[in-house]
Amino acid sequence: MGPMTAQLEAATACPGSYGKGAYPGYAGELLVHPLTGASYNANGARGKRYLLPAIFDPSKASCVMLV
């Protein structure tokens, strides 16, 4: 992840991480839409589903996922 003093955007500090257990080449555990088979990790208004990246939490010094 680099030095703690390096400035990064919260979402760019965790590239490719979308769910628990993510590692390079594997996005992590995600929810799957039963009809389309599409992966997602966030529910929006009017039934919309989104795939949002993990966000870096400086208080934990680690990436935090929605799922």
Backbone hydrogen bonds, N-H to C=O, Kabsch-Sander energy under -0.5 kcal/mol:
donor,donor_aa,acceptor,acceptor_aa,energy
6,A,3,P,-1.5
13,A,9,E,-1.0
14,C,11,A,-0.9
17,S,14,C,-1.6
18,Y,16,G,-0.6
18,Y,27,A,-2.3
19,G,27,A,-1.7
20,K,29,E,-0.5
22,A,19,G,-1.2
23,Y,26,Y,-2.0
26,Y,23,Y,-3.0
29,E,20,K,-2.6
31,L,40,Y,-2.1
33,H,38,A,-2.9
37,G,33,H,-2.2
40,Y,31,L,-2.2
41,N,50,Y,-2.8
42,A,50,Y,-1.6
44,G,48,K,-3.8
47,G,44,G,-0.8
48,K,45,A,-1.6
50,Y,42,A,-2.8
52,L,50,Y,-0.6
54,A,17,S,-3.0
55,I,64,V,-2.3
56,F,10,A,-2.1
57,D,62,S,-3.0
60,K,57,D,-1.1
61,A,57,D,-1.5
62,S,57,D,-1.3
64,V,55,I,-2.9
